[in-house]
Amino acid sequence: MGQAAKAPPIEGTTLFDGEAAANGYALNAMCYSFNEAACRQAFLADEEAYCARFGLTPAQRKAVADRDVLGMIAAGGNIYYLAKLAGIFGLNVQDVGALQTGKSLAEFKQFLLDQGQKVHHG
Amino acid sequence: MAEIVGAYFTSHVPAIGGAIHRGDQQTPYWKPFFDGFTRVHEWLAEIKPDVAVVFNNDHGLNFFLDCLPTFAVGAAHEYHNADEGWGLPLYKPFAGHPALSWHIIEQLVDDEFDPATCQAMKVDHALSIPFELAWPGVSAWPVRIVPIAINTVQHPLPSARRALALGRSVHRALASWGGAERVVVIGTGGLSHQLDGARAGFMNPGYDRFCLDHLASDPDALTHDSIHEIVRLAGTQGVEILNWIAARGALGPSAREVHRNYHVPISNTAAATLLLDPA
């Protein structure tokens, strides 16, 4: 058994391991394709057809349709590839952080700034 | 014999590239981070490197899950950036040093590492941003590079102990290289941050301080935690500390801290910059 399997889980955290990578392959492959501008345009032109081309699982397709980042991660998505999908919608890592934590964008940004306040002003 | 003239470490948050592009370096949000580079520029002018060995991690530009090496050494004449898919500016190419790359590969395999070797390798913001920070505004980079990519994407990741040993093997290679190059070692990424999951936005200044306090004097102290524990302490992307640990190994047995800057947050990340001299 691998070390990760024995270690207690980390709250709010999914390790992208072999099992996740196997489950998430189609979704991550689609997102990897978005390195090409033509692929980003093809997705925007016909999302359904583009997802079908990569053979997304029903759970992956639903998570993409719902713009449900936690759902994408549960379906094997890796954040480095998902970021390329988020980029199509003009979302950056603060937007994605807010979506995942149930905070508004302003609240999430403040949450980040507050951690700095603790460092810089004790 | 090549001279190892120092080690430079910094975060590679993509948003830094945007700030540079917009000229935001002196705005209140960015100033505390960019002001940490005045000393970097002076130091680089003093040590005058002409080669950089750069430990970094690919974010889905060059490598996909179809074939994901744990360690990959670039052995190309040239390295190009490309569209990463989400609106980053396109960065300048890098000249390689394939003869030194192959010498490093020989040493690594002699030391029982089994790296992938890449005669073509795209490099992403993990390489470009630390260079944009170190040599702002230059038309071409003043150093040739040997990029070494460490898998920080798909678990199982190499252990911190393994990353340090990898770096030490690279040090042996540099020590036996017959050329007169002046080599700077670079580690990019980190420090604590987590982009994904319900814990997104997590940072851990206490752990970052531990890493910064021990990297020069006792890098082995950073290798006692398992990868799982490093994820718990530093966040899912905080494991990029592996690049720093490997670079520290490549610097050599002893080191002296020259400069440190630490600022929270830059984007979702606890950002740090560190300079070490060989001692």
Interface residues (C-beta under 8 A of the other chain):
Chain A: G2 Q3 A4 A7 I10 E11 G12 T13 T14 L15 F16 D17 G18 A21 Y25 N28 A29 C31 Y32 F34 N35 E36 A37 R40 V69 L70 I73 N78 I79 Y80 Y81 L82 A83 K84 A86 G87 I88 N92 V93 Q94 V96 G97 Q100 T101 F108 F111 L112 L113 Q115 G116 K118 V119 H120
Chain B: A15 H59 G60 L61 F64 L65 A82 D83 E84 G85 W86 G87 V153 Q154 H155 P156 Q194 L195 D196 G197 A198 R199 A200 G201 F202 M203 P205 S226 I227 H228 E229 V231 R232 T236 Q237 Y262 H263 V264 P265 S267 N268 A270
